[in-house]
Amino acid sequence: MKPPLPQGFRIQLDRETRQLTEMLWYGGAPARVLRLTEAGRRAWQELADGPVASPAAGVLARQLTDAGLAHPVPPEPGEPDVTVVIPVHDRAVLLERCLAALDGRHPVLVVDDASADAAEVAAVAAKYGAKLVRRDVNGGPGAARNSALEHVGTELVAFLDSDCVPTEDWTGRLAAHFADPMVAAVAPRVRALAEGTWAGRYTRAASSLDLGDRPARVLPGGRTSYVPTAALVARVCALRSVGAFDERLRVGEDVDLVWRLHAAGHRIRYAPDIHVDHHEPATWRALLGRRARYGTSAAPLSVRHPKSLAPLGLHPWPTLTVAALLARRPLLAALAFGGAASSTARLLKAHDVPTRDVARTTATAVEQTWLGCGRYGTQYAAPLLAALMIPGGRRKWGRRAALASLLLGPPLTAWVKTRPALDPIRYTAAAVADDLAYGAGVWSGCLTHRTATPLRPALVRRSPRFDPKGKR
């Protein structure tokens, strides 16, 4: 049995969690219904009024936070026992900005991963009183961080990339989460620092390192499936227990580490109320090149974690609805939508759950399936989409419009929701180029590693879960 959330923690309900009745709650990722017993209702009242103060409240708080219906709010932090580790390969100017932003409250270890100008990196480290470890052979960020761990004697380690600019007391606020003994790593939000170019404004709005403003438990298949180690505080003993970073991975080593920590039973949290800033590429060549490199990590990750990397999850009824709409078969689409809604309603009624939101929930599932198919098609089948959109007669305009919705729907929907400081035309063009670059990297990795796993969608037959309080 999992230990309860410790005393002193509070919880904050996720913004999508809904109370269906006094005893029923809905939310989480994947979605589920939690049914409280009478004892669970009393425990919830305790949590609603204050921090965890009893074992029953701790058990309920653990279940809510594990399921994603709520998020832990740790007690006030003390002074953490932490070492800040900064791997660097050249980029001495950015390293100096990073070190200058630190508050000097914790020891700092700079790992020079075989920089061309080692003297300049050493001078910057010495200027700010950081200990320097020099690697003679460049091994990549994972190898550099592993080298640092050999010199870390504190309970916690804070990894920080040299192109990051930390905010005040970011380590202390993240370290508060380690009052929960199950937590192995906590990541802040990584916000983009970029110039005012077209590429810079796009990456400020849609940086691949910025995972948004919603706190989350991090796990494969969850709403937040990974966190980058551009900024991460971790428990040293947990890292060592899973072998730390896989040095064979030059890209994606952070995703691999997070998934191995999860598989070992640890908790990983994303805490966006704390943030660090990250210098982003200012040119399209640098930005798209980085996205392509990130894409190459999909293949080796799929070899290590074959059940954790499906590029698209397809639920049967919403998928049939979207396919019918794209094929301009409105009657079939209506029947499929009705089938999805009715099957969900029957399941809910069988468990005495109100069905008033079934239509809205089904519509959301259809929308997410359409957007997911659009991004999948853009990333992995763009040449085919383009070929099918070539003009060829009046009767083909409907097909071209359907294909255009797959290509343009996801970026335009994102623009409407976020309203970035970029007009919709340039934002859409940038997002499509971003997806194309990432997809090219995935294809390249698949060819190199001789696997098609990162390209295969997964058929999901998962229904909402029904959890009684205290049981899974």
Sequence and secondary structure as in RCSB ss.txt:
>XXXX:A:sequence
MKPPLPQGFRIQLDRETRQLTEMLWYGGAPARVLRLTEAGRRAWQELADGPVASPAAGVLARQLTDAGLAHPVPP
EPGEPDVTVVIPVHDRAVLLERCLAALDGRHPVLVVDDASADAAEVAAVAAKYGAKLVRRDVNGGPGAARNSALE
HVGTELVAFLDSDCVPTEDWTGRLAAHFADPMVAAVAPRVRALAEGTWAGRYTRAASSLDLGDRPARVLPGGRTS
YVPTAALVARVCALRSVGAFDERLRVGEDVDLVWRLHAAGHRIRYAPDIHVDHHEPATWRALLGRRARYGTSAAP
LSVRHPKSLAPLGLHPWPTLTVAALLARRPLLAALAFGGAASSTARLLKAHDVPTRDVARTTATAVEQTWLGCGR
YGTQYAAPLLAALMIPGGRRKWGRRAALASLLLGPPLTAWVKTRPALDPIRYTAAAVADDLAYGAGVWSGCLTHR
TATPLRPALVRRSPRFDPKGKR
>XXXX:A:secstr
      TT EEEE TT EE SSSEEEETTTTEEEE  HHHHHHHHHHHHSS  SHHHHHHHHHHHHHTSEEEE  
      EEEEEEESS HHHHHHHHHHS SSS EEEEEES TTHHHHHHHHHHTT EEEEESS  HHHHHHHHHHT
T  SSEEEEE TTEEE TTHHHHHHGGGGSTTEEEEEEEEEEE  SSHHHHHHHHH TT   S  EEB TTSSB 
   TTEEEEEHHHHHHTTS  TT SSSHHHHHHHHHHHTT EEEEEEEEEEEEE  SSHHHHHHHHHHHHTTHHH
HHHH TTS  S EE HHHHHHHHHHHTT HHHHHHHHHHHHHHHHHHHHHTT   TTHHHHHHHHHHHHHHHHHH
HHHHHHHHHHHHHTS   GGGHHHHHHHHHHHHHHHHHHHHHH  SS HHHHHHHHHHHHHHHHHHHHHHHHHHT
  GGG  EE     EEEETT  
